Amino acid sequence: MTRKFTACKATISNRDFPPDSFLNELIDWARQAPDEIFKENNNNDIYSSVAPELGSWNGLLHRKAVMLEVLRVLGGFESSWNWKEGRDMTNPNSNTPCSEEAGIFQCSGDSIGFDPSLKKLLEDVSGKTDCETFIKVSKSNKRFAIEYCARLLRFTVNHHGPVKRKEINSWLNSDAVKEFQSFLSD
């Protein structure tokens, strides 16, 4: 299916705009993702963080579309949508395999401790749970990278600097959420 993106192509800061291939990956993943990733919880999570810009929540489909919008913007901020992005050379704490950022969303292996589901996801995909494997899988398996980051954002907003400091919030676009929602519902 060929999708025509308009609102989802909005630029992010000085990163230009996301490629269609990235947007299609997000949508295709969300259509098959477990609903548990998007359901309400008691955590101070990404939905709490972006509620002023994109809330109030109108069901599961809306929550999925909001997550995709967050990932669209975060992917731009963290890596200019580069699936194979490596370590953040400006981060002095990125000096071990477990603290090294990896991939499009710049997650690091030390985030596995936020919830057992994160470790299980890595193990299910790779058969291993070590940080070197996390780096390799984060850069090579797009579905893993998306789902891992989405799950992580449900447990904490403090792992990603741009999320923690709310740098992504001004770039979030309610029209992009509506566009994502339309692609998820057809």
Secondary structure as GFF3:
##gff-version 3
##sequence-region A 1 186
A	DSSP	three_ten_helix	7	9	.	.	.	ID=ss1
A	DSSP	alpha_helix	20	32	.	.	.	ID=ss2
A	DSSP	three_ten_helix	35	37	.	.	.	ID=ss3
A	DSSP	alpha_helix	46	54	.	.	.	ID=ss4
A	DSSP	alpha_helix	60	79	.	.	.	ID=ss5
A	DSSP	beta_strand	101	102	.	.	.	ID=ss6
A	DSSP	beta_strand	107	108	.	.	.	ID=ss7
A	DSSP	three_ten_helix	109	114	.	.	.	ID=ss8
A	DSSP	alpha_helix	116	126	.	.	.	ID=ss9
A	DSSP	alpha_helix	131	140	.	.	.	ID=ss10
A	DSSP	alpha_helix	142	155	.	.	.	ID=ss11
A	DSSP	alpha_helix	161	164	.	.	.	ID=ss12
A	DSSP	three_ten_helix	169	171	.	.	.	ID=ss13
A	DSSP	alpha_helix	174	185	.	.	.	ID=ss14
###
